[in-house]
Every structure is written in C-alpha cells, then in structure tokens.
Amino acid sequence: MKKTLLAVAIPAVLLAGNVNAFEAYSGEAGSVEVYGQLRATLAKSPDKDLTLNDGSSRAGVNALYSVTDDVDVFARLEYSISYDKDAMANRLGYFGFTGDFGKVILGKQYLTADDLWGVDNSYWFGGSHIVEGAVSGGKHDSAIRYILETDFATFDASYGLPEDGAAAEVAELFISKDIAGFSFTAGVSSAEQEHGAFDYKVNDSTTLKVSSGTVDDLYYTLWAERSFGDLTVGVQYANSSIESSALAVDLDREGYTLALNYGLSDKSAVYGGYEYSEVELSADQVSASAKDDYTNVYVGAVHKFNSYFRLWAEMGYSDGVTAGYSNNKNDGFSVAPSSVDSEAKYAIGARVYW
C-alpha cells in the first residue's frame, strides 16, 4: 500500500529478498534475482474520462554478494515499464555495502523521506497530506544513504549531491523507534535548488524577470502506527516551508492524517483515511497572498489471492484548494493553486508480481 512502512521493516526494502522475485543465480558467493510488478488501474473522476493506465509498473534486478565474512555488496537496477509506451525508463540504479556498521547505498535512489513516506494506506487517492519532495523531487540521481539499526532506534540519513547546481542539494535524517507497542518515526529534510535567471509568467498580462537564486524547502514530519489485533491505526503530521531568494515567494503547508486498516482475513482487508492540509502563500512582488485548506478522504478494499496477484477497489472524496507547486531546474518554479469542489473519484486496480 504505497510506501507505508513500520519502523521495524525499514531496512529490509533496500536489499534483495523480494518475496515474489525469481532467483536467476544462487551460489556460495551470492545471488541474483529478477523482480517486477505490473500495476493496472482503471480510474474515473468527474472532469475526466474513464482511464486505464499502468504508469507505475516496474521491473528490475537485485544482486547480493559476499565480499568478506562481515561485509556484503548489493546492487539494484530498476526500470519503469508500460504497455502504452515504447521505451523503458530508468527508475533506480544503485549499489552499496552492508555489515555490522549498517548499510551504505550510493547512486540513483529514493531519498529517505520519500522512501519511508508516512501513514498512507491507499493505492490511488491518498497521500495528499505528505508535502515532502517539492524541491528535491523525492528521488535523486546522485545520492548517498546510510541506515543503522541499533537497540535504541533505527537511523536513516540521505545526502543528495548538488551536481554543480544541476540538482537539489538535500540532507535528511529520520529516526524510528518502537515504544509501548507504537512504531514512531520522526524526520527532517532540507533541500536547496539553485536556478538561473528566467521569465516567470504570473498571468497572461504579467511576466516577471527573475534573477538567479535558490529555492529552499525545510520539511519535517512525525508519525505513529500501532496494531490492535486486526486493526492498524496510524496518525501523521507533516510540514513544509518553501522560500525563494529571487522571487520573494513563501509557501507554507501543513498536513494531518488518520489512517485505518482492518484485516478481514489473511488475504483480505478494508482500509480508509482522512487527510487535511492547509496552505499559505505570499508573493510580495505580485502583491499576492492566499490561505486555503484541502480535505481528502478515501476508503477501499483489497484481496490478495496469493503473493503474486491482488485486486483492489478504492473511492476518494476531495474538497478545497491545493498549492499546485512545481519545480523545474530549466524553467524555474511556479505556484498555481487549483480548486476542487466536493469531487468524488473511483478506481479499481490489479497488481501482478514476479
């Protein structure tokens, strides 16, 4: 269900060991496995026709080898796949080392904040409260990540290299700990993106000449999850503050959520979530300011026939205003708030794993 992870499971996702993977090689030195998943989704919203897509399908290869008795080296290469596109696009490509010292991962990968994500049980309509990655993009071509498990807590840190201004410079630290049956995670992310001078189109009649500068994003979050028998409950708070040194734009966003998941059986579950966000925008150069909120609710059900195939169905409801923030290193950034008026949405989907 997206990227919802209990703290005790955080390190596992970075290594080989996909439950559905095909083992292509196994020997004394290590192993290689091929994995993938096809994600087909049929979705309908009031202002759009019924659409069928598989935009987040992917396939890849994992490798794990022993270097010494105490150190292993691992690697992952992953590509997006889609039946309506001719080309495969590289999603991930990294290698690293693991041992008693922890795990070190280098290369193109999800940064810590995006990989851990937060409390979100949805397959399609959730996650509106999680305001991370506005400047960093959540994934970085040149990143270093370090994970250390101790008896006290799990520490997860990322650093994204700025690449001479071509990418955001990102620093993140997250800490996860189990306390009295609860799984707590807290983290902070700082991202800075340099940009050259560009023309910023405010509207059809106004264009600003923007000098070179930086866009900064400070993001922090705290969430907790706990299971009560078949019921899992999660709550989260998230905050993002974005500033532009060249355009005098400040964008503050806060998000809250309550998410529930109830297991009907070993294979079936129902789930739902309530998400509330607030956005406050000020742009001095165009004398603009705004303060709005956004509500998003989703409910759904999933049935896992086995570890290789599952079906899900989900309904979402949203109302309010979103920030509409986008950042592009070539074209600069824009804030284009969009309004949603009591919109109901529906989706069904299937996932096939290998």
N, C-alpha and C positions, 0 to 999 in steps of 0.2 A: 504494500500500500504506500506508494510513493517512497519517501525516504524516512519514514518513521522508524527509529531505532531505539531500543532500550540501551542504556549505558553499557550493560554487560556484553552487548553484541557489537559494539562499535569497532573493535579491531578486526573482527572476522571478515568484514566485507572487503578488505584490502588485499586478501591473499586468495590463492586458489582454494577450491573447495565448494564451488557451486554445486548445489545438490542435484541439479539436472545435467551437469556437464558430461560430455563424452571424453573419456580418458584416451588420448591418442598415443601416449607413451608413458611407461612407468618402468623405472629401473632403480638400481641402488643409488644412482647419482641424483635422481629427482623424478619429476613427472611433468607432462604437458597435457592440457585439456582444452577442448573446443566447447564453447558455450554460445547461447544466444536466446533471444526471445522475440516472437512476433506479437505485436500489440495492435490488434484491430479494434477500432472504436467507431460506433455509429452514434452521432450526436445531433441534437436539434435544439435550436434556440429561436426565440420569436422573430428576430430580424435576419435569420439566415435559413437557407435551405438545409434539408437533411444531408449530412456529410458523412462519408466513410473514409477513414484515414488510418494509417499505421505509422504516424510520424515519429514515434519514439522507439521503434523496433531497433534491435541492435544484435551484433554477433561479434565474437572475439576469441582470443586465445590467451590462456594463462600458462605460465611456466614457473616452476619452483625447483631449484637445485641446491644441493648442499655444497658449500664452499669449504667449511671446516666442520668439526664436530659441534661447534657452537654457533655457527653463522650460516644462514641460508640466503640465497639471492632469488628474487622473484621478479616477474615482469608481466605486464598486461598490454595487449594491443586490441583495441575495440573500434568497430565501425558501425555507423548507423546504416540501416537497410530499409528500403521502402519499395513496394511494388509499383508505385506511380512515379518513381524517379529512376533514371538510368545509371546514375553514379552512386558509389558508396563514399561516404564522408567520414573522415577520421574523427572519432569522439574522444578516445583516450589513448595514451601511449606513454607508459612509464616503467621504470624498474626501481628496485630498492633492495634493502638488506634487513634481515630480521634476526634477532637473537635476544639474549638476556638484557641487552641495552635498549630494547624496544624495536620500533620499526621506522625506517627512513625510506621515504618514497620521493623519487625525482622524475620530473617530466610533466607531460600534459595530463592534468588530472583535475578532479573536483577539489576545490578548496574546502577546508574543514566545515565552514558554516553551511555551505550548500550540500555537502555530503551528509552531514548529520541532520540538517533540515529543521526538524522540530516535530511538533504534535500535529499530524495531519493524516487521517485515516482514509482520505478519499482516493479514488482512482482518477478523477477527472476535474471536479469542480472546487476542490479545496485549496488551501494554501494561501489565501488572499491576505492573511494577517502576517505572513512571514515576509518582511520587507528587506531581506538581505540581497546582496549581489547587484544593486543598482549601478554601481560604478565598476566593481570587479568583474561582473558577469557570472560569478559563481564558479567558473571553471577557468583555468589558467594554463597557457602553453608552456610556461617556464616556472614551475612551482616546486618548492621543497616542503615536504610534510613530515612531521615527526610525531609518533604515537608511543606513549609509555604507559604501561599498566603497572600500578603499584597496589599494595594492600590498602593504601589510603584512598586512592582515586585513580581514574584514567585521565591522562593529559593528552590533548590533541592540538598541535600547532601547525600553522601553514605560513609560508612566506612566498609571495609571488614577485618575481623579479620585474623591474620596470622596463627592461629591454630598450634602454635609451629613449624612453618616453613613448614607445610604441604600444605598451601595455600598462595596465594599472599596477602600481606597487601596493601590495597587500600584505598585512600582518594580522594573523588571527590566533587566538588562544581559547580553547574550550576545555572545561573540566567537568567530568561526570562522576557521580558518586551515588551509591545506594545507601539510604538512611531509613531505617524503620520500615522497610518494605517498599519505600518510594525510590524511584530512579530519577535523580536530579541531574540536570545539565545546565551549565551557565557558560556564556561565551561572549567574546568581544571581537570585532573585526574593524580594522582601519584600512581604507582604500583611498589611494590618490592617483588621479589620472591627469597627466599633462596633455595640453592641446595647443595647437597653433591658432593663429588668428582665423576667424571665419565670419560669415554673414549669418546672423540669427534672424529668421523670419518670424516676427511676432504675429502678424496677420497680413492680409492682402495689401495693406497700405503702409505697413511699418516694418522696416528691416534695420537691425542694429549692426554696426561694425564692432565685432568683439575682438579684443586684443588677446594675445596668447596668455595662458594662465593655467590654473589647475581646478579640478573638481574633486572635492573631498567628501568621503562618506564615513561616518562613525556609526557602527551598528552594534547593538548588544541585545542579548536575549536571555531568558531564563524559562525553563520548562520542567515539569514534573509529570511522571506517569506511575500508575500503580494498578495492579490487577487484584480484583476481589472475586475470586473464583473464576467464573466465565466472563466476567465484566472487566474491561480495561478502561481506565479513566485517565485522561491527560489534560493538562492546562498549560498555557504558554503566554508569555508577554514578550513583545519584540519592539524595538525602537530603532529608527534610522534618522540621522541628521545629515543632510547634504548641503554643501556650500560651494559656491563658485566664486573664485577670486577675481574673475574677469567680468562677470555679468551681474554680480550683486544679487544672486538668487539664493534664497534659503528655502529648503523643503524639509519639513519635519513630519515623520509618520510614526504612528503607534499602532500596534496590533495586539488583539487579545483573542484567545480561543478556548473553547471547551470541546473536547472530542471524546466520543464513546465508541467502544467496540464490544459486541456481545457474541460469544461463541455459542451457536445453536447446537453444534456437533463438532466432531474432529475436522469436518470438511466444510461446514457452512457457518457463516457469520452475518450479522447485520451491524451497521455502523452509522454514525452520524456526527455532525459537528456544527458548532455555532461560532462564527468568526466576526469580529467587529474591529474596524480600523478607523483611525482619524488621520486626516492630512491637513497640514497648514502650510501655505505657500506665500512667500513675499518676494517680489521682484521690483527693486527700487527704481531701476532705470526706465521701467514702463509704468511705474506707479500702480502696480497690481498687487493685490493680496486676496487670499481666499482661505476659508476654513470649512471643511466638509467632513462627512463621515460615510462609511460604507459598511453594509451588513451583508454577510454571506452565510447561507445555511445549506447543508447537504445531508442527504440520507441515502443509504444504499445497502445492497446485499451482495454477497459473493459466495460461490460454491466452487470448491477445489475438488475436481474429480479425482485427481492424483497430483503428484509433484510436477507433472508435465503440462497439465491443462486446467484452466479455470475460466468461469464465466462470471461477470458482474453486471449489475444494473444500478444506476445512480440518478438521483434527481437533485437539482440545485435551485436555489432561490437567492436573488441578489437585489439590492436596492441601495442607491446612494451614488457617491462620486469617488472615482479613483484618481490617483495623481497622473497617470499616463506618462510616467517618466521613462525616457530612453537616452542612452549614451552611445555615441559612435565616435571613434577616435578620428575619423576622417571628416565627419560633418558636424562635430560638436555634440551638444546635448539639447534636449527640448523637454518641456513640461507641458503636456496637452491633456488637461483633465477631461475625463469622459464620464457621462452621467448614465446611470442605469435606473429605470423606473419599474420596480416590482417585477423583475424578469424571472420567469420560470424556465428551466432548462432540463433536458433529459439526455441520457446517454446509456448505451449498453456496450459491453466490450468482451473480448476474449483474449486470452494470453496463452500462447503455446511456447513451451520452453524446451531447450535441448542442451 
